[in-house]
């Protein structure tokens, strides 16, 4: 290897480079102590945080240095990958802009060094890490090149050479290169979901297609498996090439041949690729459906569990796609399925021809295996139920007669497996539109409530799960106190049977509690609060992990949905919680080392927060006793409970307001320390928001420290979405308190919030995390609500508010993936802007996205929201 170009052309801090080299070498020493390892990671974290590009450059120098060990270079490659790969697509695109400013020789040195490690190393870990690094490197460089409408000829040539090597080298090298290309495609798609239309992909996709096809045909098991896996995960870049008949036929013939060859390790990846073809290119698959039917029909009856499972999942995919094609509300359809059409729907064939086989797979369980299981197991029975559910949804009313007949014939069967299958089939039926009439719904409800007390635990568990799904769809079912009472009586009988049944029972109660309103003083939760509290506390105390978590979850929901007017019952629950908490805090090491201990502490602390938030200032009389316990718990087990203790303290602060000040001196420096650690940012930021909401003012110097610390958290690479939301919310609370004093940083704040919003709420992201997107959208709307009155008196504040309107466009584009809970905050924000700025915001308030949100909200079943939306729409139209 030649002398690194960087050392020849740069002024390197040799001492710092030496520190980094020593750290990388030491990490591979088997005798390294935990303290040394922690010190090394702290050094690397500080170096990277202070100067990210310099950190990358020094790692490249180490990777290029032949005098370092190959194991240390493997670690350098890992750190380089982590430094080049950012948390979100938006952050990645921002980094690409900075990367382009790095000297071309430095960037090329990374390529040269990683290629050297891949092709000439004798250490497998270095080869593997260099392949991963190169995949990311080329994705970044080709994205950068595409934005400049040209491809760097050096990188173009080298990538082409790697493709040539992948066609003609030994299997081990080809497997590594497949991984490189796979990483390249996945990172390219992350940077630009439409990258398949860019010049590099139009040039290279056909060649990579042939590379993977050759691997599938190689006859080398490991090579075939990696080719199938890499092609599947990179499929979107091949979509255009796959659309041509010859290319598609060549690939599918190979895939069918692999499936029929009955080579066990290749069955699953081959089926997965076939499912991807169907999911992404269903209209192109019509000519191959007969062969798919023949293969899956054989595999369903083969007796081979793996083949049965894969055949079931394949038809699940077909059912899901055909459901989307038939759905007239395209907002509820996956983006990739919206343009699909079909002249023939194969789910009807499958439901009719495979029904018996699928039911047999569900029933083909050892008759002695009656115990409940809440885990998703890859068994033929679970796969068959998934398949039947998808096919039932796709065929709707066509499927119901066959299901109803089976349930009628077998619901009372002596063989519990037939009763079990009946419950599962009725569960699937209850989710389709044509099932939705009063008679069917009440029959299903009564069937499942009765089945809760079946002597077979498996049936009890399925019955409770089915009821939860039914109540989620039709909440009115448990509003009737007689129906709800019977359900609770039966559930209570299963709360002391096993961890699995208790877990499912608590989950069902949680779903039912969620139906009731906090302000309903006559709800059955008010009347039975004590019974529910004791039942759930006993379950949390008796069982481990799953049941314990579910019991605490149900208790939290009970508190959330029960008004605080029942002071005596709340006091009783609070005393139970704090008494148990006191015992655990003073427990000896034998108790503390029990895995159950940590879960109990976390659950109890979450209950403290929930109770305090609900009862508010009623907690004032016991705040000293409570805070003394929380302060002790804060330092427990090296910060194990920080994520629960700080929000609980924040709830106390909101409850007792400025009286919380006496606790602050002992907490402030700890909070700043937590804000500097990524794993504690979320609870620390929540606490900061709580105290700024609770006190009338803070000294300017302290406020500035909090602002700086919170802005710093937004630069962490390994921060969670929840932590980001918490930091933005805390800064909004600070802005609310200090008002015009936030002007020096509010512009930067709004830019960062908008950038994060565009990344988190990307309508082009098929893999969008819907829960995160939902919570982020709501929090974003609430933050903007906080800022509207702050910006109102500021000169040109309306210009800043104009930037808020992007959130409405995001909500409209994502309305098929966000539920209606975003609408109340969206309407409130629109109303605030309309009333505050009036005609000055006329053009923006009449944008299509704003009007669409108001119209949809005006049709809500929530009468209060509907009226607010209608009134707001009238105001907007008058401008």
N, C-alpha and C positions, 0 to 999 in steps of 0.2 A: 504494500500500500504506500502511496506517495505521501510526502509530508503534507499535513493539512493546509489547505489554501488560507484558512482563516488566520493561522498563526503567522503566516507570511505577510498578511495584509492588514492586521489589526493590532492595536495597542491593548494587549491583554494584561489584566491584573493577575500576575502569576500566583500570588498568594491565594487569591480567591479561587482561581482555577484549581489550585492544589487542594484547597479545602473541599471543593466539590468532588474531585477525583478520589480523595480519601474516603469521603462519605459513601460514594458509589461502591468502592472496593469493600468497605467495612460491612455494608449491607449483605454481602454474600458470605461473610464469615459466620460459620455455624455457631461459634461461641459468643456471638454478640449478645450483650445484656439488654434487657428491656429498656433500661435507662439510656443506653447508647443509641438504641433504635429510635427512641422518642426524641433524643437530642438531634439526630440526623434529620428526622422529618420536620422538626421545628426550624432547623437551619434552611432546609430546602423550601419550606413554606414561606419563611421570611424573605429569602432571596427572590423567589418567584413573585411574591406580592410587591416587593419594592421596585423591581425592574423586570417585568415579564419577558421582554424581548432579549434582554441581556442574559437572563437565565436560559432561554432557548439557545442562544448563540454559544454559551459555555458548554451546554450539553452536546451541541453539535461538535464542538472541538473534542470533547471526550470520546464521542462516538467515532470520530475520525482518527483518533490516536492509536496506532498499532501497538504501542507500548503498554496500553491498559489491558486488563483481563477481559476476556470475552463475556464473562458473567456480568462484570460491571457495565460493559457496553449494552448488555441486554436491559439492565435497569435504566440506563440513560435513554434507551429507545422507549421504554415504558413512560418515563417522565416526559419525554418529548411528545409522545402521543397525547398524554394528559394535558400538556401545555398548549398543543395545537388544536385540540378538540374541545369546543366550548359547550356549555350546558344547554343552550337553546339555539335554534337555527338563526335567530336574529343576532345573537351574540357571536355566532360563528361567522356570519356575513360581515359584521363589524370588525372582527379580527382579521378577516381576509384583506380588508382595506389597509390595515396596519401592516400585515405581512407583505403586501405588495411594495411597501416602502423599504423593506429590508433589501440590502444589496443582493443582486442576482447571484453573485459568486457564493455568498453565504447560503442562500437557498439551494444552490446547486451542490454545495458541499454536503448538505443533508442528504440529498439524493444519492450522491456518489458513495457516501459512507454507509448509508442504509443498504444500498445495492451490494456493496462489498460484503456487508454482514450477512445478507441473504444468500449470496452465491458462493462465498468462499469460507464462511465460518465452519468450524468443526463442532460448534455448540448449538444444539437444537433450539434452546431458548432464545439465543440471539437471532437465529434464522427466523423464527416465528415472530418475534417482536419487530424485526426489521420489515418483514412482509406487511404486518399491520400498519406500521408507520408509513411505509411507502404508499399503501392504499389511500391513507388520509392525505398524504403529501400531494399525490396526483389529483385528488378530488379538489383540493384547495387551489392548486396551480391551474387546473383546467377551468375552474370557476372564475378565477382571476383573469385568465386569458379570454374567456367568453365575454366578460364584462368589457374587455378592451377590444373585442371583436378580432382577436388574433390568437394564435397558439404559439407559445415559445418553441422554436424549432428544436432546441436541445431536449426539452421535456417530451415533445412530440416523438422525436426519434427514439429516445430511451424507452418510452412506454411501448412503442411499436416493437422494439427489440424484445421486451419482456413477453409480449404476446407470441412472438416467434419461438422463444425459448419454451413457453408453455405447450407448444405443439410438438416439440421434438426432444424434450429432456426426460430424465428418469422420473419415475412415479413420485418419489419424495419431493423433488423440486417442483413438479407440476402441482402437487397438493398445496405447497406453500404459495405458489403463484395464484392458484384458484382463490386462496384466502385473501391475497393482495387485491385481486380484481373484485372480490366480493366486498371488501372493505371500501374500495374505491367507489363502487356503485352505491352502496348504502350511504356513504358520506356525501356523495354527489346529490343523491335524492333528498337528503336532509337539507343541503344548501339551497337546492332548487328542485322542487317536486316535478317541474316540467323540463328537467335537464335533458331528457331523451331527445328533445328537438334541437339541442345545441350541436354545433359542428363536431366536437370531439366524439359525441355519442353516435351521430350519424356515420362517422368514420369508423369507429371502433366496435360498436355493438354487433355488427355482422361477424366480425372476426372473433369476438369473445363468444358469440353464439356457437360458432364452429369449434372453438377451443373446448367449451363445456360439453358439446355434443360428442366430440372425440373422446373426452374423458368418460362419458357414460357408456361408450361403446368399447372401452379399452379392455374389459375383462378383468381388470385389476380392482378388487373389491373396494379398497380404501379410496382409490381414485374415483371410482364410479359414485361412491357415497358422497364425497366432497363435491363432485361436479353437480350432482342433483341438489345438494344443499345450497351451493353457491348460486346456481341458476334460479332456484326458488326465491331466495332473498333478494336477488337482483332483477327479478322478472320485469319490473316496470321499465327498465331501460331497453328491454328486448321486445316490448309490446308491439312496436311498429313492425319490426322484423318478423315477429310471430304471425302478424296478420296476413302475410303472403302464404298462399296455400302450400307451396312446396316446402318452405321452411317449417311450417306448422306440421305438415304430414311427416317430414323427416324426424322431427323431435318426438311427436306422439307415438310413432311406430317404435322408437327406441324405448320410450317410457312404458308402453304396453308390453313390450317384450321383456323388460326388466321385471314388471309385476308378474307376468306369467312364468318367469323363470324360477319363481319360488325360492329365491335366495333371501333368507330371513333379514339380514341387516339392510337390504336395499328396498324391502317392501314399503316401509314407512316413508323414507324420503321420496320414493317414486310416486306414491300416492299423494304426498304433500305437494309435489310439483303439479300433479294432475289437478288437484284442488285449486292451486293458484291460477292455472290456466282457465279454469271454469269461473273463478271469482273475478278475474280481470278481463277475460275475453269470452264471455259466455256465448254471444251470437256466433263466434267463429267455431264453436265446438259442436254445432248441430250435426255435422257429418260424422262425428265420432261417437255419438250418444249410443248407438246400437252396440258398439264394441264395449262401451262402458257398462251398459246393462248386462251384457253377457258375463263380463269379468266379475262384476260385483255380485251377481246372482250366484255364481259359483263360489265366490269367497265367503258370502254370507252362510253358506251351507257346508263350508270346508272343514269346520271343527278346529281350524287354526285361529286362536284368539286374536293374534296380531292382524291377520288379514280381515277377520270379521270387524274389528274395531275400525280399521282404515276404510273398509267399504261403507260402514255406517257414517263415518265422518264425511266421506265424499258425497253421499246423498244428503247429508245435513247441509253441505255447502250449496248443492243444487237447489234444495228447498229454500234456503235463505235468499239465493239470487232470484229465483222465480217469484218469491213473495215480494221482493222489491220491484220486480218488473210489473207485477199486477197492482201495486199500490198506487192509487190515483193521487195521493198526496206526496208529491216528489220531494217535499221538504223533509219527509221522514225516511227518505231513501238514501243509501250510501252514495256519495258523489260518483264513484266509479260505476255504479249501476244505473244512473239516471238516464243515460242514453241507450240503454239496452232495450232491444225488442225481441219478441219471439213469436213464432207462428204455432209452436207446439210446446206444451208444458209437460215435462216428463215426470213431475212429482206425482201426478195421478197414477201413472203406470207403476211407479215405485211403491206408492201407498198400497195399491191393490196387490201387486205381485210379491212385495216384500213384507207385507203386514204379518203374515203367519211366522215368517222367519224372525222378524224383529221381536215379536211377542215371545217366541221360544227363547231367544237370547236373553230377554229380561227374566224369564222364568227359569232359565237353565242355571240355577244357583243351587249349591248344596242345601238341602232342606234343613240342615242343622244350623246354617249361618243366618240366624234370625236377628242378630244384634244390629242396632242402628249404627250408621256411619254417616257423618256429616262432611267427610272429605271427598273431594272429586277424584275418584279413582279411575284409571284407564282400564276399565273392564268392558267386556262385550255388553253386559247389561246396561251400564251407564251410556255407552256409545249408542246402543239401540234406542234407549229412551231419547237421547239427544236427536237422533235421526227421526224418530216418530214425531217429536215435537216440531221439528222444522218442516217435515212433510205435511203434518196436520195444518200448520199455519199456511203453507203454500196452497193447499187444496181446500181449506176452509170447510164449507158446508158439505162438500163431497165426502169428507172423512168422517163426519159425525155419525151416520147410521151404523157404520162398522164398529166404531168405538162404543156407541151406546149399546149395541147388541152384546159386545164382549163384556161390558160392565154389568149388564143385566144378567147375563149367564153365569158370571163368575164372582160377583161382589161378595157372595156369601159362601164361596167354595171352602171346602175343608182344607185343601192345600193352600197354605198361606201365600205361596208364590203367585197363585192366580189372583188372590185378593190384592196382593202387592201390585201386580201388573194392572189391575183394574183401577187402582188409585192413581198410578202414573198416567194411564191413558186419559182418565177424567181430568187430571191436571193439565195435560196437553190440550185437551178439547176446550177447557175453560179459558184458554188464552186467545181463541180465534173470534173474530167479529160476529159470526153467525150464531155463536153460543149465547150471545148477550141478550137474553130475554129473562124476565123475572122467574119464570118456572124453572128453567135450566139452572140459573144461578142459585136459587134456594135449594134445589135438589142437591147440587154439588156441595153447597155449604153444609147442609145437614149430613150428607155422606161423609165429608171430611171430619166434622165435629164428632160424629159417632166413631169414626175410625181412629181417633186419637187414643181411645181406650182399648184398642185391639190388643190382644195378648202378645202379639209379635211386635217387638220394638221397631223393626224396620218399617212396618206399616204405620205405626204411631208417628215416626219421624217424617215420613212422606206426607201424611195427613196434615201435620202442622206446617210443613213447608208449603203445601198446596194452599192451605188457608191463608198463609201470609201473602202469597201471590194474589189470591182472590181478593183479600182485603185491600191490598195496594191498588188494585184495579177498581174496586167498588167499596170505598170506605163506609158507605151507608149501612153495610151489612152489620157492623158492630155498634152502630148508634142505637139500635133497638136493644134495650137493656136485658130483655129476656134472652135474646140470641147471644149477646155478649156474656151474660152470666153463665149460660150453659157451656160456652167455649171455655171460660175461665175455670169452671168446676172440673172439666175434663183435663185441662192443661195442668191444674194443680196436682192431679193424680200421677203425673209423669215427671214432677219436679224432683223426685227423690229416688229415681230408678237407676240412672247412669249419667255419666258426664255428657254423653252425646244427646240423650233425650232432654236433659236439663238445659243444655245449650240451645237446642232447637225450641224448647218451650219458652225460654227467656227471649229468644229472637222473635217469636210470634207475639208475645206480650208487648215487646218493643214496637212492633208494627201496629198493633191495636192501639196502644197508648197514643201513638202519633196522630190518630184520627181526631182526638179530642182537642178542644181549644183551651188555652190558658185562662181565659176570662169566663169560662163556663163553670159557675159555682154549683151547678146541679149535675155535673157529669159523674159517671160511676167511679171515676178516679178519685173524686173528692170523698165519696161515700165509702170507698174501700182502700183509701190511701194506706192506712195502718196495716191492713192484711197484706197488700202488695209489698209494702216495705219490708215487713218481717219475712215473708216468703222469699223475696229476692236476696235479702241480706244473709239468710240461712244458706241459700244456694251458693252465694259468693264465698261463704266461709267454708263450705264443705268440699267443693270441687276445685279442680286445678284448671288452669289455662283456659280452654274453650268455654266451659260452663261459667267459670268465674268472670271472664271478659263479657260474656253475654248477659250475665246477671247485673254487672255494673252498668252495662249499656242500657238495659231496661230500666234500672233505677234512675239513671240520668234522664231518660226520656220521661219517666213518671214525674220527676221534679220539673222538667221543662214544660209539661202539659197540665200541671195541677196548680191552681191559684194559691198564693201564700196566705189567703184568708184563714186557712186551717192551721193556726199558729201552734196549737198543742201537738198536732200530729207531726208537724215539721220539727218541733223541739224534740220530740221523741226520736225521730230519725236522726237528727243532728247529734243527740246524745249517744245513740248507738254507734254512729260513725266515729265520733271523736274518742269515745271510750276504747273502741277497737284500735284506732290510730295510736292512742297513748300506749296501749299494751305493746304494739308492734315497735314503736320507737324505743321503748325501754327493753326490748327483747335481747337475749344473749346471742352469741355468734351461731349457736346451733340452729336457732330459728331463722336468723338472718341469711344463713347460707342455703336455706331451702328455696328452690326456684319459685315456689308459691308465694314466698314472702314479698318479693319485688312486685309481682302482679297485684297482690292485695294492697300494698302501699299505694301503687299507682291508681288503682280503682277507688280507694278511699279518698285520696287527695282530689280526684276528679269530682267525687260527690260533694266534698267540701266546697269546691268552686261553684258547682251547680246550685247548691242550697243557698250559699251566700248571694249569688247573683239573683236568685228568685226572691228571697226574703228581704234583701236590701238592708236598710239601717236597723232592722230588728236584731241584727247581729252585734250591734254596738256594745251591748252589756257583756258579751263574752269575747270581745275582740282581743283583749290582752292574753287570755288563756289560749285562744286559737293561734294568735301570732307567735306565741312562745313555742308552740309545737311546730309551726311551719318554719320558723327560723332554724330550729334544730334539724328538721328534715332537709332543709336546703343544703346542708353540708354533709348529709348522709352518703356513705359509700361513694365518695369521690364524684358527687354530683349526679348520681343515678336518678334522682327525683326532681331535678331542676325544672324539667319540662312540665311537671305537674304543680310544683310548689309556687313558682312565679305567677302563673295565671290565677292560682287561688289567692295569693297575696294581692294581686291586682284587683280581684273581685272585692276583697276586704277594703281596699283603698277606695273603690267606687262607692262602697256602702257607707263608710264612715267619713269620707271626704277629707277635709284638712286635719282631722284628728289622727290621720295616718302618719302625719309628719313626725311623730315621736319615734317611729320605727325606721325612718329614712337614713339617719347617719350610719347605721350598721349595715345598710343594704347597698348604698350608692356605688361604692367601688366594686362590689361583687357584680352589680349589673353591668358596669362598663367592661369588666372582664368577660362576662358571658357574651356581650355584644361582639367581642373580638374572636369568638370561637364559633365556627359555622354551625356546629351541632346544637348550640344554645341560642342562636339568633332569634328564632321564632318566639320562644317563651319570654326572652328578655325584651324583645320589641313590643310584645303584647303588654308586658308590665309597664314599659315606658308610656305607651298609649293610655293605660289605665291611670297612672299617676298624673299625667298632664290633663286628663279629664277630671281629676278629683281635686286638684289644688287651684286656687285662684291665680297664682303666679309662681314663677321660678326666677332665680337670679339669672341675668343675661349670660354670665360666664358658664353656668351649669347648662343652660339651654343650648348654647353653642356647642358644648362638649357632646351633648346628646345628638344634635344635628349631625355633627361630624362623624360620630360613631355609627349612626344609622346609614349615612351615605356610604361609609366604608363597607358596610355589610352588603351593599348592592354590587360590589366588585368581586365578591367571593365567587369562585368557580363552582364550588361544591355545595352551594346553598340550595335549600328546597324551595319549591313554589310557595308553600305555606309561610316560610320565613320571609320571602320577598314581599308577599302580601302584608305580613305583619309590619315590616319595616316601612313600607309605603303608608300604611295606616297610621303608624306612630308619628311619622313626619307630618301627616295631615292634621293629627291632633295638636301637634306643636304649632303648626301654622294657624290653627283655629285660635289658640291661646294668644300668640304673639302678634297676630294679624299683620300690619304693615311691616313689622320687623322681619318678616319672612321674605321680603322682596329680593334681598341679595342672592337667595338660592332657589326661589320658587320656579324660575324659568328652567333651570337645570332639572329640578324635580319633575316638572311636567314633561320634559323631553324624555327623561328616563322612564316615567310611567307610561307614556305613549308607546315608546319602543318596546317595553315589556308586554304591553297590551297587544301590540301587533304580532308579537311572537307567540304569546300564550293563546291568542284567539284567532290563529290562522285558519281560514276556511279551506286552505289547500292541503292541510295536514290530515291525511286519512287516519293517522294514528293518534289523533288528538285525544288527550286525557280529558274526558268529558267532566269528571268531578272537579279536577283542577280548573278547567276552563269556566265551569259554572261558578265556583267560589271566587275566582279572580274577577269575572265579569261583575258579580254583585258587589264585591269589595271596591272595584274600580268606580262603579256608579256611586257608591256611598262616599268615596273619597271626593269625587267631583261635587257631590251635594255639599260637603264640608267646605269646599273651596269657593263655591259660587258667591256667598256673601262676603268672603274675604277679598275677592278680586273686584267686587262691585265698586267700591269707592276709589280704587286705584286707577290712575290715568292709563287709558288704553287696556284696562283689565278685560274689556269685552273681547279684545283680540285673542287673549289667552283662552277665554271661555270657548271661542270658536273651535279651538283644537279638541274640545271635549266631544264634538259630534262624531268623531271617528268611531266611538264606542257604540253608537246606535247602528252604524253600518255593519259593524262586526256582529252585533246581536242578530240583525236581520239575516246576514249570510250564514249564521250558525244556528238559526232557529230550529233546525231539525236535530241539533245535538245539544241544545240547551233547553231545560224545561221552563215552565211558565213562571217559576219563582224569580226570574230576572225582571219580569215586567213591572212589578210594583216600584222597584227602585228606579227603573228607567223612566216611568211616568212621573214619579216625584221629581226627578232631575229635570225633565222637560218642563214641568210646571214651574219649578224654581227659576229656570232660565227665562221662561216666558214672562213671569211676573216681575223679575228683577230688571231685565233689559228691554222688554217689550219690543217696540218697532225696530230698535237697533239690531235685533237678532232675527228679523223677519225672514230673510232669505234662508238662513240656516234652519230655523224652526219649521220651514215648509219643505225641507228636503224629503225625498221619498221615504228614506229609512225612518225618519221621525214619524211621518204620517202613518206608515205601515204599523209601527209599534203601537201608536195610539189606537188605531182601528182594531188591531188584534186584542189589545187590552180591554177595549170597550165591549168585546164579546165574551169576556171572561165570566166564568160561573161565580166568581167572587164579586158580589153586587157592589161592594164598596170600591173595589179597583175599577170595575166597569164604569161606575159613575164618575170617578176621578178622571179616567181617561176621556170620557165623553166631554166633560167640562173643559178639560185641557185642550182637546181638539177644537172646541168652539172658540176658545181664547186664541189659539194659534191661527185659525182661519180668519179671525177678525183683523189681524195685523195686515 
